[in-house]
Amino acid sequence: MKKKISTIPFKGTAEQEQELLKVIDAHKDDPSRLMTVMQEAQDIYGYLPFEVQEIIAEGMDIPLEKVFGVSTFYSQFALSPKGVYNISVCLGTACYVKGSGDIFNKISEKLGIGADECTEDGKFSLTACRCIGACGLAPVLTVNEDVYGRLSVDDLDDILAKYSE
């Protein structure tokens, strides 16, 4: 799946930027530390918005294209913020065969967001994953650490309602 860049406006703080600049300063003379800096930046911000990638590129004197390339190549990096409730739908073989594609599409429709996106209010984000190891419960989705199995699209309103209050 191709990663999407967030459409939610960046809301970094001066404190976060100062923390990032300290990280960059500690590693700026060694371009091989780019991944380390990016990981720490994601820890600071929760994701790697384009604005943060620009700061990293400038601070480490590395082309922005390289920073962006690394952020889009490795699955550990998120280009969109995660919601308070991150919904992850398993699209592994067992789940997909039992209808998880329909579940993913219905949640996407209900929330008005696609894969790797976050609702404008920051409440929900949606991701697709490959296998969470609960094939016997297929199809499965998680909301943060809560696991829901043997699902149908009819179950989704009740699940979403639990987190909407």
Secondary structure, 3 states (H helix, E strand, C coil): CCCCCCCCCCCCCHHHHHHHHHHHHHHCCCHHHHHHHHHHHHHHHCCCCHHHHHHHHHHHCCCHHHHHHHHHHCCCCCCCCCCCEEEEEECCHHHHHCCHHHHHHHHHHHHCCCCCEECCCCCEEEEEECCCCCHHHCCCEEECCEEECCCCHHHHHHHHHHHHC
